[in-house]
Structure formats: C-alpha cells, structure tokens
C-alpha cells in the first residue's frame, strides 16, 4: 500500500510552488525530507522545511537566482543552500554520503542515490522523503511503520551510527520522548550507555542545545530517567543524579497544575542541586548565555524575604518569580494566578518629591525612598494617594531623627 503525505496548510505557503518548480520537483529532482515529512504524517504543525535534491549546490544557487528567489549559501561547502520565500527559510541539501566521520563532523561526497542519502541519517523516522507532486512517501528503512508503532530506531547498527556523530546519543532520547513510547530499543540503549564517554568530545554548546530541546518536550521524564539510570550524563553533567529526577517530576506536575508553559531552563534548574553557585558553574560549562545563567542561578536562590508572589516578581521579575514558585514545593501553585497578566509597576514617587516635603538632599533621600518602596510593596502596591501618605510619614521620621 502506498503511503502519501496528507494535505496541510504548510504545503500551500506562498512561494513554495515556485521554489519547487525551480528545483525540478516535477522531474523528481527534489523531494521533501526529514522532519516535515515525519510531522506531516503525524498531523503536527510544520514550521521547518527541508528539501533534498540531486542537484549540485551551485546549480541550486543558479536555479533559485534565475527564478528570483533569494538564495543564501548557508552551508554550501556541505551541500546546503537556504532559500527564503515570504520570509520563510527552506533548507535545500544535495544528496550526500559519508566518506569519513570522527564523531563530531563528517567528510561527505555528493551522490544521486536517494537510498545512500537516507542511509547516512540517524533514525528511520527521519529518513522519509515525500514527492512534492504525487505526495508519495519513499521509505527505505521502515520509518513509516516505526512512526505508527511509536518506535525510535537507528538506521542500521546503533553503535556505528553513534560513532559517526556522538550527539546522536542525546538525540535518541529526545526523539524517544517526543515520538516514542518511552520504551527504548535494548540494543540502542546499550549502545548509548557504552558510548557515553564520547559525549566529552562534543562542544558543550551542542550538548546544551540538545539537552534543552529534550527538556522542552511535554513529557521528558521517561527519557531523563533512562539517561540518569544509564549513567549517560555522568561524564558531562555529574551534578545530575537520581535525586534530580524526583525534583524534575515534581516540577513537571506543578507546571501542569498551574497551567504554565514548560520551560527547558526551569527544568534544567530542577535537575541541579538547589545551589545557585553550582547552577552558575553548570551554566558556564554549557556555555549558556549570561541571561540564561542568571536565570538558572536566580531560580535556585530560594524564596528570600518576599511576602507574596507579586512582591517576589517586583524583586526579581515575573519570569524569575514563576520559576521560584514552581520549584518550591512548599508554595501553593494557585498563587501563580496573582501573576497572570501582571507587570511590576514603578514606584509612583521619586526623590524630588521627598525633598519637596522638606528632606535634605543627600544620602537620606535614597534611604527614605527605599523605605517608601518597601512599605509600598508590603502593602500590595497601593495607588499614588496612599504612596503620598507613606512618603509623608517616612519624611517625618527622618526629620524627627535629625532634630
């Protein structure tokens, strides 16, 4: 029985038909490939589109430019050109085969053999091609059946696939969490465990990117458990251990109870010991941005002295407050409702107003303003009229103290 790609809105995007004509899709020179085909078969939204082609990269560039389509040589040395249609990037890659690999990068050669190109891909469900005209699926390794059975399977020998690119260890668990049934293929799992030390050869940026993608999946717990139980993260993230899973499990439950969108960084914080200095060290090791490192550390600093969710949000920002509340099992997730649509206001008074009330310019102004702000926050951010009365009281205290 022939499998065909179902119709979907992404297939009718403006400019796509012109792109396919330029790439000779009607002559079977180019096909949809990878995630778009996989997600299309599952009825999921497709945002990223990849096209595989027998055309050489320079020919692709010439054809696109001849058709008036913006062409960017994003990875032309490796066979990839990016076409931009209606601000939508589409990656077009010439069919390839691996000549040699070292676990981090591959030396490739171009080919016109679709099966050769499929054989170098990681999982069967990612090695599916769809003819843009007939919509017929080309499936060399049983990917359609695996997709239907929710199986994630390496193409060929798992150990060989992992030796070609060590990052496939983490990718396996991400795809298992997203598309699998949480039951790993025993041979694949053992291959990942045996090759765990090879993760040390990868850049920390690549590890961080893949780990955060896994944590962003709706249901990552089974895969994270497998990673921890198998000691797979130990060579690169020894801070994550069996106690980490309990914290992550609780966080995932609390996110769902509060109807809060999952956050990969918040979930990474849950996996780490509740120590902001360790979080910062891990963030630095993973080469996270300064903003991401600060968020990790802030999430694990504890509840502090804030008396309410809004007071906490005023102190560290709404995002930070949400992280802290969800990570703290002693707080009620219903408190999150107080932050819905709320933005921390600005204190509706300044130092000039205190001076106008008779306070002498100098250090006392800053101190008094801090006292006004503390009281304003403690009272739940009352309006300007109440703040004026608070200011009168504070200024009077300072004046009495100076008499």
C-alpha positions as CSV (number, residue, x, y, z in Angstrom):
1,X,0.0,0.0,0.0
2,X,1.4,3.4,-1.0
3,X,1.7,6.0,1.8
4,X,1.1,9.6,0.8
5,X,1.7,12.9,2.7
6,X,-1.6,14.3,3.9
7,X,-2.6,17.8,2.8
8,X,-1.7,20.6,5.3
9,X,-1.5,24.4,5.4
10,X,2.3,24.5,5.1
11,X,2.1,22.9,1.7
12,X,0.2,25.9,0.4
13,X,2.5,28.6,1.6
14,X,3.1,31.4,-0.9
15,X,6.2,30.9,-2.9
16,X,6.5,27.2,-2.3
17,X,5.2,26.1,-5.7
18,X,7.6,28.5,-7.5
19,X,10.5,27.1,-5.4
20,X,9.6,23.5,-6.3
21,X,9.4,24.4,-10.0
22,X,12.9,26.0,-9.8
23,X,14.2,22.8,-8.1
24,X,12.7,20.5,-10.7
25,X,10.3,18.7,-8.4
26,X,8.1,17.8,-11.4
27,X,11.1,15.9,-12.8
28,X,11.7,14.1,-9.4
29,X,14.9,16.1,-8.9
30,X,13.9,17.3,-5.4
31,X,11.8,15.9,-2.5
32,X,10.6,17.0,0.9
33,X,12.6,15.2,3.6
34,X,13.0,14.7,7.3
35,X,11.0,16.5,10.0
36,X,8.4,18.0,7.6
37,X,7.5,14.6,6.3
38,X,7.6,12.9,9.7
39,X,5.5,15.6,11.4
40,X,3.2,15.9,8.3
41,X,2.4,12.2,8.6
42,X,1.6,12.7,12.3
43,X,-0.7,15.7,11.5
44,X,1.6,18.0,13.5
45,X,2.4,21.6,12.6
46,X,5.3,22.0,10.3
47,X,7.5,25.1,10.6
48,X,10.9,24.0,9.4
49,X,11.0,22.6,5.9
50,X,14.0,20.7,4.4
51,X,14.3,19.6,0.8
52,X,16.7,17.0,-0.6
53,X,17.8,17.2,-4.2
54,X,20.1,15.5,-6.7
55,X,21.1,19.0,-7.9
56,X,24.6,20.2,-7.1
57,X,24.8,23.2,-4.7
58,X,25.9,25.7,-7.3
59,X,23.2,24.5,-9.6
60,X,20.7,25.1,-6.8
61,X,22.0,28.6,-6.3
62,X,21.8,29.4,-10.1
63,X,18.2,28.0,-10.4
64,X,17.0,30.0,-7.4
65,X,18.5,33.2,-8.5
66,X,17.2,32.6,-12.0
67,X,13.7,32.2,-10.5
68,X,14.1,35.4,-8.5
69,X,14.2,33.5,-5.2
70,X,16.6,34.7,-2.5
71,X,19.3,32.1,-2.1
72,X,21.8,32.1,0.8
73,X,24.8,29.8,0.7
74,X,24.4,28.9,4.4
75,X,26.4,25.6,4.2
76,X,27.3,25.4,0.6
77,X,30.6,23.6,1.4
78,X,28.5,20.8,2.9
79,X,25.8,20.9,0.2
80,X,23.2,23.2,1.9
81,X,21.6,26.3,0.4
82,X,18.8,28.2,2.1
83,X,16.0,29.6,0.0
84,X,13.9,32.4,1.5
85,X,10.3,32.6,0.4
86,X,8.0,35.1,2.0
87,X,10.5,35.4,4.9
88,X,10.3,31.6,5.4
89,X,13.7,29.8,5.2
90,X,13.8,26.5,3.4
91,X,17.0,24.4,3.6
92,X,17.9,22.6,0.4
93,X,20.6,20.0,0.6
94,X,22.2,17.9,-2.1
95,X,22.1,14.2,-1.6
96,X,25.2,13.0,0.3
97,X,27.1,10.1,1.5
98,X,29.7,10.0,4.3
99,X,33.3,9.4,3.3
100,X,34.6,9.6,6.8
101,X,33.5,10.7,10.3
102,X,35.1,11.3,13.6
103,X,32.1,11.6,15.9
104,X,31.9,15.4,15.6
105,X,31.9,16.1,11.9
106,X,31.8,14.2,8.6
107,X,33.6,14.4,5.3
108,X,30.9,14.0,2.6
109,X,30.6,13.3,-1.1
110,X,27.6,14.1,-3.3
111,X,25.5,11.3,-4.7
112,X,22.4,10.9,-6.9
113,X,21.3,7.8,-4.9
114,X,18.4,8.5,-2.6
115,X,19.0,5.4,-0.5
116,X,22.6,6.4,0.0
117,X,21.5,9.7,1.3
118,X,18.9,8.1,3.6
119,X,21.4,5.6,5.0
120,X,23.6,8.4,6.5
121,X,20.7,9.8,8.5
122,X,20.2,8.9,12.2
123,X,16.7,7.4,12.7
124,X,14.3,5.6,10.4
125,X,11.6,8.1,11.1
126,X,13.9,10.9,9.9
127,X,14.8,9.2,6.7
128,X,11.4,9.7,4.9
129,X,11.1,11.5,1.6
130,X,7.9,12.8,0.0
131,X,7.4,13.7,-3.7
132,X,6.0,17.2,-3.7
133,X,3.9,16.4,-6.8
134,X,2.5,13.0,-6.1
135,X,3.0,13.2,-2.4
136,X,4.1,9.6,-2.4
137,X,6.4,8.6,0.5
138,X,9.8,7.0,-0.1
139,X,10.8,4.9,2.8
140,X,13.9,2.7,2.6
141,X,14.2,1.6,6.3
142,X,10.6,1.1,7.6
143,X,10.3,4.6,9.1
144,X,6.5,4.8,8.4
145,X,5.9,1.5,10.3
146,X,8.1,2.8,13.2
147,X,6.2,6.1,13.3
148,X,2.9,4.2,13.5
149,X,4.3,2.0,16.3
150,X,5.9,4.9,18.1
151,X,9.3,3.2,17.8
152,X,12.6,5.2,17.6
153,X,15.2,3.1,15.8
154,X,18.6,3.9,14.5
155,X,19.2,3.1,10.8
156,X,21.4,0.1,10.8
157,X,23.8,-0.6,13.7
158,X,23.2,1.8,16.6
159,X,26.9,1.8,17.7
160,X,28.0,2.6,14.2
161,X,25.5,5.5,13.9
162,X,26.7,6.9,17.3
163,X,30.3,6.6,16.3
164,X,29.6,8.8,13.3
165,X,28.1,11.6,15.4
166,X,28.2,11.3,19.2
167,X,25.4,13.8,19.6
168,X,23.1,11.1,18.4
169,X,23.1,9.7,21.9
170,X,21.2,12.7,23.2
171,X,19.1,13.0,20.1
172,X,17.9,9.4,20.6
173,X,16.4,10.2,24.0
174,X,14.9,13.5,22.7
175,X,13.2,11.6,19.9
176,X,12.1,8.8,22.2
177,X,10.4,11.4,24.4
178,X,8.7,13.1,21.5
179,X,7.8,10.3,19.2
180,X,8.4,7.1,21.0
181,X,6.5,5.1,23.5
182,X,9.2,5.7,26.3
183,X,10.4,2.1,25.7
184,X,13.9,2.1,24.2
185,X,15.2,-0.5,21.9
186,X,17.5,-2.6,24.1
187,X,20.4,-2.6,21.6
188,X,20.1,1.2,21.1
189,X,20.0,1.9,24.8
190,X,23.1,-0.3,25.4
191,X,24.9,1.4,22.5
192,X,24.2,4.8,24.1
193,X,25.4,3.6,27.5
194,X,28.6,2.1,26.1
195,X,29.4,5.3,24.2
196,X,28.5,7.8,27.0
197,X,32.1,8.9,27.5
198,X,32.2,10.0,23.8
199,X,29.9,13.0,24.8
200,X,33.1,14.5,26.3
201,X,34.4,15.0,22.8
202,X,31.5,17.3,21.8
203,X,31.3,21.0,22.3
204,X,29.4,22.0,25.4
205,X,27.2,24.2,23.2
206,X,25.9,21.2,21.2
207,X,25.3,19.3,24.4
208,X,23.4,22.2,26.0
209,X,21.3,22.7,22.8
210,X,20.2,19.0,22.7
211,X,19.6,18.7,26.4
212,X,17.4,21.8,26.5
213,X,15.5,20.5,23.4
214,X,14.8,17.3,25.4
215,X,13.7,19.2,28.5
216,X,11.3,21.3,26.4
217,X,9.3,18.3,25.3
218,X,6.0,17.9,27.0
219,X,6.8,14.6,28.6
220,X,10.6,14.2,29.1
221,X,10.6,12.3,32.4
222,X,11.0,8.7,31.0
223,X,13.9,9.7,28.8
224,X,15.6,11.7,31.6
225,X,15.2,8.6,33.8
226,X,16.9,6.4,31.2
227,X,19.7,8.9,30.9
228,X,20.3,9.1,34.6
229,X,19.9,5.3,35.3
230,X,22.2,4.5,32.4
231,X,24.9,7.0,33.7
232,X,24.9,8.6,30.3
233,X,25.0,12.2,31.5
234,X,27.7,11.4,34.2
235,X,30.7,12.3,32.0
236,X,29.5,15.8,31.2
237,X,27.0,16.6,33.9
238,X,27.8,14.7,37.1
239,X,25.6,17.1,39.1
240,X,22.5,15.4,37.7
241,X,21.8,12.2,39.6
242,X,18.9,10.1,40.8
243,X,17.7,12.8,43.3
244,X,17.4,15.1,40.3
245,X,14.6,13.1,38.8
246,X,12.4,13.5,41.8
247,X,12.7,17.3,41.6
248,X,12.0,17.3,37.9
249,X,9.0,15.0,38.4
250,X,7.5,17.4,41.0
251,X,8.2,20.4,38.8
252,X,6.5,18.9,35.7
253,X,3.5,18.1,37.9
254,X,3.4,21.6,39.3
255,X,3.7,23.2,35.8
256,X,0.7,21.2,34.7
257,X,-1.3,22.0,37.8
258,X,-0.6,25.7,37.3
259,X,-1.2,25.5,33.5
260,X,2.2,27.1,32.9
261,X,4.1,26.5,29.7
262,X,7.1,24.2,30.3
263,X,10.5,25.9,30.4
264,X,13.6,24.0,29.5
265,X,15.8,26.2,31.6
266,X,13.4,25.9,34.6
267,X,13.5,22.1,34.2
268,X,17.3,22.2,34.0
269,X,17.3,24.1,37.3
270,X,15.2,21.4,38.8
271,X,17.7,18.8,37.8
272,X,20.6,20.6,39.5
273,X,21.3,20.7,43.3
274,X,19.4,23.6,44.8
275,X,22.6,25.8,44.9
276,X,22.9,28.9,42.8
277,X,26.7,28.7,42.6
278,X,26.5,25.2,41.2
279,X,23.9,26.3,38.7
280,X,26.2,29.1,37.6
281,X,29.1,26.7,37.2
282,X,27.0,24.4,35.1
283,X,25.7,27.3,33.0
284,X,29.3,28.4,32.4
285,X,30.3,24.8,31.5
286,X,27.4,24.5,29.0
287,X,28.4,27.9,27.5
288,X,24.9,29.3,28.2
289,X,24.2,33.0,27.6
290,X,24.7,35.3,30.6
291,X,20.9,35.8,30.6
292,X,20.3,32.0,30.8
293,X,23.0,31.6,33.5
294,X,21.4,34.3,35.6
295,X,18.0,32.7,35.3
296,X,19.3,29.4,36.4
297,X,21.0,30.8,39.5
298,X,18.1,33.1,40.4
299,X,15.7,30.2,40.2
300,X,17.7,28.3,42.9
301,X,18.3,31.2,45.3
302,X,15.3,30.3,47.4
303,X,12.2,32.3,48.2
304,X,14.1,35.1,50.1
305,X,12.1,37.5,52.2
306,X,9.3,38.3,49.7
307,X,5.9,38.2,51.3
308,X,3.8,37.5,48.2
309,X,4.2,36.4,44.6
310,X,3.9,40.0,43.4
311,X,6.5,41.2,45.9
312,X,8.8,38.5,44.6
313,X,8.1,39.4,41.0
314,X,8.8,43.0,41.8
315,X,12.2,42.0,43.2
316,X,13.4,39.5,40.6
317,X,10.9,39.8,37.6
318,X,7.8,37.8,36.8
319,X,9.8,35.1,35.0
320,X,12.0,34.6,38.0
321,X,9.1,34.6,40.4
322,X,7.3,31.9,38.4
323,X,10.5,29.8,38.4
324,X,10.9,30.1,42.1
325,X,7.3,29.4,43.0
326,X,7.1,26.3,40.8
327,X,10.5,25.0,42.1
328,X,9.5,25.5,45.7
329,X,7.3,22.6,46.8
330,X,6.2,24.5,49.9
331,X,4.3,27.1,47.9
332,X,0.7,26.8,46.5
333,X,0.7,26.8,42.7
334,X,-2.6,28.7,42.8
335,X,-0.6,31.7,43.9
336,X,0.6,31.9,40.2
337,X,-2.8,33.3,39.4
338,X,-1.8,36.6,41.0
339,X,0.9,37.0,38.3
340,X,-1.5,36.4,35.3
341,X,-1.2,39.5,33.1
342,X,0.5,41.4,35.9
343,X,3.6,43.6,35.3
344,X,5.6,45.0,38.1
345,X,4.7,48.7,38.4
346,X,7.0,51.6,39.0
347,X,7.1,53.4,42.3
348,X,4.9,56.5,41.7
349,X,7.2,58.9,43.5
350,X,10.8,60.0,43.3
351,X,13.5,61.6,45.4
352,X,12.4,65.0,44.3
353,X,9.1,64.6,45.9
354,X,10.8,63.7,49.2
355,X,13.0,66.8,49.0
356,X,9.9,68.9,48.3
357,X,8.5,67.5,51.6
358,X,11.5,69.0,53.4
359,X,14.0,66.2,53.4
360,X,17.6,67.5,53.0
361,X,19.3,66.5,49.8
362,X,21.9,63.7,50.4
363,X,22.1,60.1,51.4
364,X,18.9,60.4,53.4
365,X,16.9,60.8,50.2
366,X,18.0,57.4,48.9
367,X,17.4,55.7,52.2
368,X,14.0,57.2,52.6
369,X,13.0,56.3,49.1
370,X,14.0,52.7,49.8
371,X,11.8,52.7,52.9
372,X,8.9,54.1,51.0
373,X,9.3,51.4,48.3
374,X,9.5,48.6,50.9
375,X,6.2,49.8,52.5
376,X,4.6,50.3,49.1
377,X,5.5,46.7,48.2
378,X,4.4,45.3,51.5
379,X,1.0,46.9,51.2
380,X,0.5,45.4,47.7
381,X,1.4,48.4,45.5
382,X,-1.3,50.9,46.5
383,X,-2.1,54.0,44.4
384,X,-0.3,57.3,44.4
385,X,-2.5,58.8,47.1
386,X,-1.5,56.1,49.6
387,X,2.1,56.4,48.5
388,X,2.0,60.2,49.2
389,X,0.8,59.4,52.8
390,X,3.6,56.8,53.2
391,X,6.1,59.4,52.0
392,X,4.8,62.0,54.4
393,X,5.3,59.5,57.3
394,X,8.8,58.5,56.2
395,X,10.0,62.0,55.7
396,X,8.6,63.0,59.2
397,X,10.6,60.1,60.7
398,X,13.8,61.3,59.1
399,X,13.2,64.9,60.2
400,X,12.5,63.8,63.8
401,X,15.7,61.8,63.8
402,X,17.7,64.8,62.8
403,X,16.3,67.1,65.5
